[in-house]
């Protein structure tokens, strides 16, 4: 969690804020782990990948996430090298 999700950042002076931030990082880790194990169980490249590798190959190269004033915009990239594997995993789910 520390390296893959940057869970070591506790930049607030409040204990409860840092505890909540750590809770969110733990929830993100569980979601990524479940997605890796269930959606990409048949994929040879990602079956034994770490969370860091999974995050880089799937999440960072799949979509561009932009935070706007009133919404969060998610744009899927057309030239993704893992496009076939992602489509296969999402249609099988």
C-alpha positions in Angstrom: 0.0 0.0 0.0 2.8 2.4 0.8 4.5 2.2 -2.6 1.6 1.4 -4.9 -1.0 3.7 -3.5 1.1 6.3 -1.8 -0.5 5.4 1.6 2.5 6.8 3.5 1.4 10.4 2.9 -0.1 11.7 6.1 0.1 15.4 5.4 -2.7 16.6 7.7 -2.0 17.6 11.3 -5.2 16.0 12.5 -5.2 12.4 13.6 -8.7 11.7 12.4 -8.0 13.1 8.9 -4.9 11.0 8.6 -6.8 7.9 9.8 -9.6 8.5 7.3 -7.0 9.0 4.5 -5.4 5.6 5.5 -8.9 4.0 5.5 -9.5 5.3 1.9 -6.1 3.9 0.8 -7.0 0.5 2.3 -10.3 0.5 0.5 -8.6 1.4 -2.8 -6.2 -1.5 -2.3 -9.0 -4.0 -1.6 -10.9 -2.8 -4.8 -7.7 -3.1 -6.9 -6.9 -6.5 -5.5 -10.5 -7.8 -6.2 -10.5 -6.4 -9.7 -7.1 -8.0 -10.4 -8.2 -11.4 -9.0 -11.7 -11.5 -10.5 -11.6 -9.5 -13.8 -8.1 -10.5 -14.9 -7.8 -14.0 -13.5 -7.4 -15.5 -17.0 -4.8 -13.0 -18.2 -1.3 -14.4 -18.0 0.4 -10.9 -17.9 -1.6 -9.7 -14.9 -2.4 -12.8 -12.9 0.8 -12.7 -10.9 1.4 -8.9 -11.2 1.8 -6.8 -8.1 -0.7 -4.0 -7.3 1.9 -1.4 -8.6 2.2 -3.2 -11.9 -1.5 -3.7 -12.2 -2.2 -0.1 -11.5 0.4 1.1 -14.0 -0.7 -1.2 -16.8 -4.5 -1.0 -16.4 -5.4 2.2 -14.6 -2.8 4.7 -15.7 -2.7 3.7 -19.3 -6.4 3.1 -19.7 -8.0 6.4 -18.9 -7.3 10.1 -18.4 -9.0 11.4 -15.3 -9.6 15.1 -15.1 -11.1 16.8 -12.1 -13.3 19.7 -13.2 -15.2 22.3 -11.1 -18.5 20.4 -11.1 -17.6 16.8 -12.3 -14.9 14.3 -12.8 -14.2 13.6 -16.5 -13.0 10.1 -17.5 -11.7 9.7 -21.1 -10.6 6.3 -22.3 -7.6 6.3 -24.5 -7.9 4.8 -28.0 -4.3 3.6 -28.4 -4.1 1.6 -25.2 -1.8 -1.4 -25.5 -4.0 -3.4 -23.1 -7.3 -2.6 -24.8 -8.1 -6.2 -25.8 -7.5 -7.5 -22.4 -9.6 -4.8 -20.7 -12.5 -5.4 -23.1 -12.3 -9.1 -22.5 -12.3 -8.7 -18.7 -15.1 -6.3 -18.7 -17.3 -8.3 -21.1 -16.7 -11.5 -19.0 -17.7 -9.7 -15.8 
